[in-house]
Amino acid sequence: MSQKVLLNATEINIALHRLACQLIENHDTFTETVLIGIQPRGTFLANRLKELLETVYKIKNIQLGYLDITFYRDDFRRSDKPLEANKTNINFIVEDKKIVFIDDVLFTGRSIRSALTAIQSFGRPSEIELLTLIDRRFSRHLPIQPDYRGRQVDAINGEKVKVCWKENEGKDAVYLVKS
């Protein structure tokens, strides 16, 4: 198995700043916008973006939640091993709010479809956008596209995109892994 570095820590940091600026352009003070990290891996990106928006760009009172989609997936019964759900933590109203779903990699689109279904349990947002660090554009099973993307990657089906965050893997990096 070989791996190629797609983004190093500096390039990830640049992409995060660019994504934060794009969010500010579209959502200004975030009074009507909430960020929702899709469990498990989207939460790292969501936390980083919230921290950047608050500390560097001085946006106050950003609401951030985490959404577990485990049992909303269309493939959750197809595995022989028992699934481990993550925690949903949305302690604010999403009714009539603009939501930005945040996930690390957009691959087939099935996770986002699941998130669209899961969020309905919390109310009816006025608008939903999608932000991903990596967009694997030729792998889609559903007609879902990101509104914000850090990097577009053309990976064939035998290749995997692995996003590492210093919070859980000790360093920031994105790899293209060939099996």
CYANA upper distance limits for C-alpha pairs under 8 A (distance plus 0.5 A):
  1 MET  CA    177 VAL  CA      7.52
  1 MET  CA    178 LYS  CA      6.19
  1 MET  CA    179 SER  CA      5.24
  2 SER  CA    177 VAL  CA      6.35
  2 SER  CA    178 LYS  CA      5.83
  2 SER  CA    179 SER  CA      7.34
  3 GLN  CA    175 TYR  CA      6.54
  3 GLN  CA    176 LEU  CA      5.91
  3 GLN  CA    177 VAL  CA      4.74
  3 GLN  CA    178 LYS  CA      6.50
  4 LYS  CA    175 TYR  CA      5.92
  4 LYS  CA    176 LEU  CA      5.63
  4 LYS  CA    177 VAL  CA      7.00
  5 VAL  CA    173 ALA  CA      7.64
  5 VAL  CA    174 VAL  CA      6.50
  5 VAL  CA    175 TYR  CA      5.05
  5 VAL  CA    176 LEU  CA      6.90
  6 LEU  CA    173 ALA  CA      8.14
  6 LEU  CA    174 VAL  CA      5.85
  6 LEU  CA    175 TYR  CA      5.75
  6 LEU  CA    176 LEU  CA      6.87
  7 LEU  CA     11 GLU  CA      5.97
  7 LEU  CA     12 ILE  CA      6.52
  7 LEU  CA    173 ALA  CA      6.10
  7 LEU  CA    174 VAL  CA      5.44
  7 LEU  CA    175 TYR  CA      7.55
  8 ASN  CA     12 ILE  CA      6.66
  8 ASN  CA    172 ASP  CA      7.10
  8 ASN  CA    173 ALA  CA      5.21
  8 ASN  CA    174 VAL  CA      7.07
  9 ALA  CA     13 ASN  CA      6.69
  9 ALA  CA    171 LYS  CA      7.85
  9 ALA  CA    172 ASP  CA      5.30
  9 ALA  CA    173 ALA  CA      6.02
 10 THR  CA     14 ILE  CA      6.80
 11 GLU  CA     15 ALA  CA      6.68
 12 ILE  CA     16 LEU  CA      6.60
 12 ILE  CA    172 ASP  CA      7.72
 12 ILE  CA    173 ALA  CA      7.67
 13 ASN  CA     17 HIS  CA      6.81
 14 ILE  CA     18 ARG  CA      6.75
 15 ALA  CA     19 LEU  CA      6.59
 15 ALA  CA    133 LEU  CA      8.25
 15 ALA  CA    150 GLY  CA      5.72
 15 ALA  CA    151 ARG  CA      8.23
 16 LEU  CA     20 ALA  CA      6.57
 16 LEU  CA     48 ARG  CA      8.33
 16 LEU  CA     49 LEU  CA      7.15
 16 LEU  CA    150 GLY  CA      7.68
 17 HIS  CA     21 CYS  CA      6.69
 17 HIS  CA     52 LEU  CA      7.88
 18 ARG  CA     22 GLN  CA      6.75
 18 ARG  CA    150 GLY  CA      8.27
 19 LEU  CA     23 LEU  CA      6.72
 19 LEU  CA     49 LEU  CA      8.46
 19 LEU  CA    148 TYR  CA      7.22
 19 LEU  CA    149 ARG  CA      7.77
 19 LEU  CA    150 GLY  CA      7.20
 20 ALA  CA     24 ILE  CA      6.78
 20 ALA  CA     49 LEU  CA      6.78
 20 ALA  CA     52 LEU  CA      7.62
 20 ALA  CA     53 LEU  CA      6.79
 21 CYS  CA     25 GLU  CA      6.70
 22 GLN  CA     26 ASN  CA      6.97
 22 GLN  CA    148 TYR  CA      8.07
 23 LEU  CA     27 HIS  CA      6.28
 23 LEU  CA     28 ASP  CA      8.08
 24 ILE  CA     28 ASP  CA      5.22
 24 ILE  CA     29 THR  CA      7.74
 24 ILE  CA     30 PHE  CA      8.39
 27 HIS  CA     32 GLU  CA      8.34
 27 HIS  CA     33 THR  CA      7.21
 29 THR  CA     59 ILE  CA      6.76
 29 THR  CA     60 LYS  CA      7.99
 30 PHE  CA     34 VAL  CA      7.48
 30 PHE  CA     59 ILE  CA      8.24
 30 PHE  CA     61 ASN  CA      8.38
 30 PHE  CA     62 ILE  CA      6.82
 31 THR  CA     61 ASN  CA      8.43
 31 THR  CA     62 ILE  CA      8.22
 32 GLU  CA     97 LYS  CA      5.85
 32 GLU  CA     98 LYS  CA      6.51
 33 THR  CA     62 ILE  CA      8.49
 33 THR  CA     63 GLN  CA      8.20
 33 THR  CA     97 LYS  CA      6.19
 33 THR  CA     98 LYS  CA      5.02
 33 THR  CA     99 ILE  CA      6.23
 33 THR  CA    100 VAL  CA      7.87
 34 VAL  CA     62 ILE  CA      7.34
 34 VAL  CA     63 GLN  CA      5.63
 34 VAL  CA     64 LEU  CA      6.57
 34 VAL  CA     65 GLY  CA      8.27
 34 VAL  CA     94 VAL  CA      8.10
 34 VAL  CA     97 LYS  CA      7.45
 34 VAL  CA     98 LYS  CA      6.77
 34 VAL  CA     99 ILE  CA      5.56
 34 VAL  CA    100 VAL  CA      6.85
 35 LEU  CA     46 ALA  CA      7.64
 35 LEU  CA     62 ILE  CA      8.15
 35 LEU  CA     63 GLN  CA      6.69
 35 LEU  CA     64 LEU  CA      5.28
 35 LEU  CA     65 GLY  CA      6.85
 35 LEU  CA     99 ILE  CA      6.42
 35 LEU  CA    100 VAL  CA      5.44
 35 LEU  CA    101 PHE  CA      6.78
 35 LEU  CA    102 ILE  CA      7.65
 36 ILE  CA     43 THR  CA      8.46
 36 ILE  CA     46 ALA  CA      7.58
 36 ILE  CA     64 LEU  CA      6.16
 36 ILE  CA     65 GLY  CA      5.20
 36 ILE  CA     66 TYR  CA      5.84
 36 ILE  CA     67 LEU  CA      7.07
 36 ILE  CA     99 ILE  CA      7.43
 36 ILE  CA    100 VAL  CA      6.57
 36 ILE  CA    101 PHE  CA      5.47
 36 ILE  CA    102 ILE  CA      6.46
 37 GLY  CA     41 ARG  CA      8.48
 37 GLY  CA     42 GLY  CA      5.30
 37 GLY  CA     43 THR  CA      4.99
 37 GLY  CA     44 PHE  CA      8.32
 37 GLY  CA     45 LEU  CA      7.94
 37 GLY  CA     46 ALA  CA      5.75
 37 GLY  CA     47 ASN  CA      8.48
 37 GLY  CA     64 LEU  CA      8.00
 37 GLY  CA     65 GLY  CA      6.76
 37 GLY  CA     66 TYR  CA      5.27
 37 GLY  CA     67 LEU  CA      6.74
 37 GLY  CA    101 PHE  CA      6.48
 37 GLY  CA    102 ILE  CA      5.20
 37 GLY  CA    103 ASP  CA      6.72
 38 ILE  CA     42 GLY  CA      5.20
 38 ILE  CA     43 THR  CA      6.56
 38 ILE  CA     66 TYR  CA      6.37
 38 ILE  CA     67 LEU  CA      5.54
 38 ILE  CA     68 ASP  CA      6.84
 38 ILE  CA     69 ILE  CA      7.88
 38 ILE  CA    101 PHE  CA      7.28
 38 ILE  CA    102 ILE  CA      6.50
 38 ILE  CA    103 ASP  CA      6.10
 38 ILE  CA    115 ALA  CA      7.87
 39 GLN  CA     43 THR  CA      6.45
 39 GLN  CA     66 TYR  CA      6.76
 39 GLN  CA     67 LEU  CA      6.16
 39 GLN  CA     68 ASP  CA      5.53
 39 GLN  CA     69 ILE  CA      7.50
 39 GLN  CA     86 ASN  CA      6.96
 39 GLN  CA     87 LYS  CA      8.18
 39 GLN  CA     88 THR  CA      8.33
 40 PRO  CA     68 ASP  CA      7.89
 40 PRO  CA     86 ASN  CA      7.24
 41 ARG  CA     45 LEU  CA      7.97
 41 ARG  CA    103 ASP  CA      7.07
 41 ARG  CA    104 ASP  CA      6.63
 42 GLY  CA     46 ALA  CA      6.62
 42 GLY  CA    102 ILE  CA      6.01
 42 GLY  CA    103 ASP  CA      4.28
 42 GLY  CA    104 ASP  CA      5.57
 43 THR  CA     47 ASN  CA      6.48
 43 THR  CA     66 TYR  CA      7.08
 43 THR  CA    102 ILE  CA      7.98
 43 THR  CA    103 ASP  CA      7.80
 44 PHE  CA     48 ARG  CA      6.78
 44 PHE  CA    165 TRP  CA      7.61
 44 PHE  CA    167 GLU  CA      8.17
 45 LEU  CA     49 LEU  CA      6.68
 45 LEU  CA    102 ILE  CA      7.52
 45 LEU  CA    103 ASP  CA      7.42
 45 LEU  CA    104 ASP  CA      6.95
 45 LEU  CA    133 LEU  CA      8.23
 46 ALA  CA     50 LYS  CA      6.64
 46 ALA  CA     64 LEU  CA      8.13
 46 ALA  CA    102 ILE  CA      6.48
 46 ALA  CA    103 ASP  CA      8.18
 47 ASN  CA     51 GLU  CA      6.64
 47 ASN  CA     64 LEU  CA      8.47
 48 ARG  CA     52 LEU  CA      6.69
 49 LEU  CA     53 LEU  CA      6.55
 50 LYS  CA     54 GLU  CA      6.64
 50 LYS  CA     62 ILE  CA      7.46
 50 LYS  CA     64 LEU  CA      7.99
 51 GLU  CA     55 THR  CA      6.40
 51 GLU  CA     56 VAL  CA      8.44
 52 LEU  CA     56 VAL  CA      5.80
 52 LEU  CA     57 TYR  CA      7.17
 53 LEU  CA     57 TYR  CA      5.42
 53 LEU  CA     58 LYS  CA      6.70
 53 LEU  CA     59 ILE  CA      6.06
 54 GLU  CA     58 LYS  CA      5.17
 54 GLU  CA     59 ILE  CA      5.26
 54 GLU  CA     60 LYS  CA      6.43
 54 GLU  CA     62 ILE  CA      8.17
 55 THR  CA     59 ILE  CA      8.16
 63 GLN  CA     92 PHE  CA      8.13
 64 LEU  CA     90 ILE  CA      8.06
 65 GLY  CA     88 THR  CA      8.15
 65 GLY  CA     89 ASN  CA      5.94
 65 GLY  CA     90 ILE  CA      5.10
 65 GLY  CA     91 ASN  CA      7.61
 66 TYR  CA     87 LYS  CA      7.88
 66 TYR  CA     88 THR  CA      5.76
 66 TYR  CA     89 ASN  CA      5.48
 66 TYR  CA     90 ILE  CA      6.63
 67 LEU  CA     87 LYS  CA      7.67
 67 LEU  CA     88 THR  CA      5.05
 67 LEU  CA     89 ASN  CA      6.98
 67 LEU  CA     90 ILE  CA      7.72
 67 LEU  CA    115 ALA  CA      7.85
 67 LEU  CA    118 ALA  CA      8.30
 67 LEU  CA    119 ILE  CA      8.22
 68 ASP  CA     85 ALA  CA      7.50
 68 ASP  CA     86 ASN  CA      6.07
 68 ASP  CA     87 LYS  CA      6.34
 68 ASP  CA     88 THR  CA      5.47
 68 ASP  CA    115 ALA  CA      8.38
 68 ASP  CA    118 ALA  CA      8.44
 69 ILE  CA     73 ARG  CA      6.88
 69 ILE  CA    111 SER  CA      7.75
 69 ILE  CA    114 SER  CA      6.42
 69 ILE  CA    115 ALA  CA      6.31
 69 ILE  CA    118 ALA  CA      6.88
 70 THR  CA     76 PHE  CA      7.38
 70 THR  CA     83 LEU  CA      8.19
 70 THR  CA     84 GLU  CA      8.38
 70 THR  CA     85 ALA  CA      6.25
 70 THR  CA     86 ASN  CA      8.00
 71 PHE  CA     76 PHE  CA      6.81
 71 PHE  CA     85 ALA  CA      8.28
 72 TYR  CA     76 PHE  CA      8.19
 72 TYR  CA    114 SER  CA      5.66
 72 TYR  CA    115 ALA  CA      7.99
 72 TYR  CA    117 THR  CA      7.47
 72 TYR  CA    118 ALA  CA      6.86
 73 ARG  CA    110 ARG  CA      7.65
 73 ARG  CA    111 SER  CA      7.25
 73 ARG  CA    114 SER  CA      5.79
 74 ASP  CA    110 ARG  CA      8.21
 74 ASP  CA    114 SER  CA      8.14
 75 ASP  CA     79 SER  CA      8.12
 76 PHE  CA     83 LEU  CA      8.05
 93 ILE  CA     97 LYS  CA      8.27
 93 ILE  CA    122 PHE  CA      7.83
 93 ILE  CA    123 GLY  CA      7.97
 94 VAL  CA     98 LYS  CA      8.21
 94 VAL  CA     99 ILE  CA      8.00
 94 VAL  CA    122 PHE  CA      6.88
 94 VAL  CA    123 GLY  CA      6.23
 94 VAL  CA    124 ARG  CA      7.17
 94 VAL  CA    125 PRO  CA      6.06
 95 GLU  CA    122 PHE  CA      7.94
 95 GLU  CA    123 GLY  CA      5.29
 95 GLU  CA    124 ARG  CA      5.28
 95 GLU  CA    125 PRO  CA      5.35
 95 GLU  CA    126 SER  CA      7.68
 96 ASP  CA    124 ARG  CA      6.65
 96 ASP  CA    125 PRO  CA      4.97
 96 ASP  CA    126 SER  CA      4.90
 96 ASP  CA    127 GLU  CA      8.23
 97 LYS  CA    125 PRO  CA      5.43
 97 LYS  CA    126 SER  CA      5.82
 97 LYS  CA    127 GLU  CA      7.38
 98 LYS  CA    125 PRO  CA      6.48
 98 LYS  CA    126 SER  CA      6.05
 98 LYS  CA    127 GLU  CA      5.23
 98 LYS  CA    128 ILE  CA      6.35
 98 LYS  CA    129 GLU  CA      8.28
 99 ILE  CA    125 PRO  CA      7.24
 99 ILE  CA    126 SER  CA      8.46
 99 ILE  CA    127 GLU  CA      6.68
 99 ILE  CA    128 ILE  CA      5.21
 99 ILE  CA    129 GLU  CA      6.68
100 VAL  CA    128 ILE  CA      6.31
100 VAL  CA    129 GLU  CA      5.21
100 VAL  CA    130 LEU  CA      6.05
100 VAL  CA    131 LEU  CA      7.21
101 PHE  CA    128 ILE  CA      7.65
101 PHE  CA    129 GLU  CA      6.60
101 PHE  CA    130 LEU  CA      5.33
101 PHE  CA    131 LEU  CA      6.58
102 ILE  CA    130 LEU  CA      6.62
102 ILE  CA    131 LEU  CA      5.41
102 ILE  CA    132 THR  CA      6.40
103 ASP  CA    130 LEU  CA      8.46
103 ASP  CA    131 LEU  CA      7.05
103 ASP  CA    132 THR  CA      5.57
103 ASP  CA    133 LEU  CA      7.58
104 ASP  CA    132 THR  CA      5.72
104 ASP  CA    133 LEU  CA      5.51
104 ASP  CA    134 ILE  CA      6.67
104 ASP  CA    163 VAL  CA      7.61
105 VAL  CA    132 THR  CA      6.31
105 VAL  CA    133 LEU  CA      6.57
105 VAL  CA    134 ILE  CA      5.17
105 VAL  CA    135 ASP  CA      6.43
105 VAL  CA    136 ARG  CA      7.73
105 VAL  CA    161 VAL  CA      8.11
105 VAL  CA    163 VAL  CA      8.44
106 LEU  CA    132 THR  CA      6.82
106 LEU  CA    134 ILE  CA      6.76
106 LEU  CA    135 ASP  CA      5.44
106 LEU  CA    136 ARG  CA      6.42
106 LEU  CA    137 ARG  CA      8.37
106 LEU  CA    146 PRO  CA      8.28
107 PHE  CA    135 ASP  CA      7.25
107 PHE  CA    136 ARG  CA      5.74
107 PHE  CA    137 ARG  CA      7.75
107 PHE  CA    139 SER  CA      6.19
107 PHE  CA    140 ARG  CA      6.59
108 THR  CA    139 SER  CA      5.91
108 THR  CA    140 ARG  CA      4.56
108 THR  CA    141 HIS  CA      5.42
108 THR  CA    142 LEU  CA      7.10
109 GLY  CA    113 ARG  CA      6.81
109 GLY  CA    140 ARG  CA      6.39
109 GLY  CA    141 HIS  CA      6.80
109 GLY  CA    142 LEU  CA      6.06
109 GLY  CA    143 PRO  CA      8.00
109 GLY  CA    144 ILE  CA      6.30
110 ARG  CA    114 SER  CA      6.69
110 ARG  CA    141 HIS  CA      7.86
110 ARG  CA    142 LEU  CA      7.48
111 SER  CA    115 ALA  CA      6.69
112 ILE  CA    116 LEU  CA      6.66
112 ILE  CA    144 ILE  CA      8.25
113 ARG  CA    117 THR  CA      6.98
114 SER  CA    118 ALA  CA      6.60
115 ALA  CA    119 ILE  CA      6.50
116 LEU  CA    120 GLN  CA      7.42
117 THR  CA    121 SER  CA      8.36
118 ALA  CA    122 PHE  CA      8.47
119 ILE  CA    123 GLY  CA      7.48
119 ILE  CA    124 ARG  CA      8.45
120 GLN  CA    124 ARG  CA      6.58
129 GLU  CA    146 PRO  CA      7.85
129 GLU  CA    147 ASP  CA      6.48
130 LEU  CA    145 GLN  CA      8.10
130 LEU  CA    146 PRO  CA      5.39
130 LEU  CA    147 ASP  CA      5.76
130 LEU  CA    148 TYR  CA      6.92
131 LEU  CA    146 PRO  CA      6.20
131 LEU  CA    147 ASP  CA      6.45
131 LEU  CA    148 TYR  CA      5.04
131 LEU  CA    149 ARG  CA      6.34
132 THR  CA    146 PRO  CA      7.04
132 THR  CA    148 TYR  CA      6.83
132 THR  CA    149 ARG  CA      5.49
132 THR  CA    150 GLY  CA      6.96
133 LEU  CA    149 ARG  CA      5.92
133 LEU  CA    150 GLY  CA      4.84
133 LEU  CA    151 ARG  CA      6.67
134 ILE  CA    149 ARG  CA      6.82
134 ILE  CA    150 GLY  CA      6.33
134 ILE  CA    151 ARG  CA      5.55
134 ILE  CA    152 GLN  CA      6.31
134 ILE  CA    153 VAL  CA      7.24
135 ASP  CA    146 PRO  CA      7.96
135 ASP  CA    149 ARG  CA      6.91
135 ASP  CA    150 GLY  CA      8.19
135 ASP  CA    151 ARG  CA      6.72
135 ASP  CA    152 GLN  CA      5.18
135 ASP  CA    153 VAL  CA      6.42
136 ARG  CA    140 ARG  CA      8.30
136 ARG  CA    152 GLN  CA      6.62
136 ARG  CA    153 VAL  CA      5.49
136 ARG  CA    154 ASP  CA      6.35
136 ARG  CA    155 ALA  CA      6.98
137 ARG  CA    152 GLN  CA      7.22
137 ARG  CA    153 VAL  CA      7.15
137 ARG  CA    154 ASP  CA      6.87
138 PHE  CA    154 ASP  CA      6.92
138 PHE  CA    155 ALA  CA      7.86
138 PHE  CA    156 ILE  CA      8.29
139 SER  CA    155 ALA  CA      8.45
139 SER  CA    156 ILE  CA      8.25
139 SER  CA    157 ASN  CA      7.78
140 ARG  CA    144 ILE  CA      7.95
155 ALA  CA    159 GLU  CA      6.42
155 ALA  CA    160 LYS  CA      7.92
155 ALA  CA    161 VAL  CA      8.48
155 ALA  CA    176 LEU  CA      8.33
158 GLY  CA    178 LYS  CA      7.13
158 GLY  CA    179 SER  CA      7.06
159 GLU  CA    176 LEU  CA      7.09
159 GLU  CA    177 VAL  CA      6.07
159 GLU  CA    178 LYS  CA      5.25
159 GLU  CA    179 SER  CA      7.04
160 LYS  CA    176 LEU  CA      6.25
160 LYS  CA    177 VAL  CA      5.54
160 LYS  CA    178 LYS  CA      7.07
161 VAL  CA    174 VAL  CA      7.52
161 VAL  CA    175 TYR  CA      6.21
161 VAL  CA    176 LEU  CA      5.23
161 VAL  CA    177 VAL  CA      6.64
162 LYS  CA    174 VAL  CA      6.15
162 LYS  CA    175 TYR  CA      5.60
162 LYS  CA    176 LEU  CA      6.89
162 LYS  CA    177 VAL  CA      7.50
163 VAL  CA    172 ASP  CA      8.21
163 VAL  CA    173 ALA  CA      6.60
163 VAL  CA    174 VAL  CA      4.96
163 VAL  CA    175 TYR  CA      6.97
164 CYS  CA    168 ASN  CA      8.10
164 CYS  CA    169 GLU  CA      6.30
164 CYS  CA    170 GLY  CA      8.38
164 CYS  CA    171 LYS  CA      6.95
164 CYS  CA    172 ASP  CA      5.79
164 CYS  CA    173 ALA  CA      5.66
164 CYS  CA    174 VAL  CA      6.54
165 TRP  CA    169 GLU  CA      6.07
165 TRP  CA    170 GLY  CA      7.14
165 TRP  CA    171 LYS  CA      6.05
165 TRP  CA    172 ASP  CA      5.04
165 TRP  CA    173 ALA  CA      7.33
166 LYS  CA    170 GLY  CA      4.50
166 LYS  CA    171 LYS  CA      4.28
166 LYS  CA    172 ASP  CA      5.58
167 GLU  CA    171 LYS  CA      8.00
